[in-house]
């Protein structure tokens, strides 16, 4: 008789990632990262969406002077068009491919160990959060680097908005893209 004893590190079959999600992981990663790439493009970019952005009046956000750079910003065209992340494909035209990513409607759900579970529309959430611009340097092991502005809000403000209970220890973010 064969007795199959699972080792502690072996996952049960029910915990395995669904095949269609695994197969489409690159498209998912591309969609996830396209947001910051497109945000860096700004409204003057040729990448601007055809539909009117309901949050366009919020930008540019006020610069947070605690985030300074010791070099000039990277040219906008380079920052919004260059890609070196092979998860998105083996080509450098990811900015064009990202235009197919639907970014609305998008809702954010706060659940788990929070005072009150919420589902908030992204456009409403952005208006609630204190937006700011930060300057960041990005470096790659393949010897390229960029200095770019980032518009967003601090993670601490999002956690404060969620109002976690004192028992909460971790923040878990998850998303799912079905293609």
Secondary structure, 3 states (H helix, E strand, C coil): CCCCCCCCCCCCHHHCCCHHHHHCHHHHHHHHHHHHHHHHHCCCCCCCCCCCCCCHHHCCCCECCCCCCCCCCCCHHHHHHCCCCHHHCCCCCHHHHHHHCCCCCCEEEECCCECCCEEEEHHHHHHHCCCEEEEEEEECCCCCEEEEEEEECCHHHHHHHHCECCCCCCCCCCCCCCC
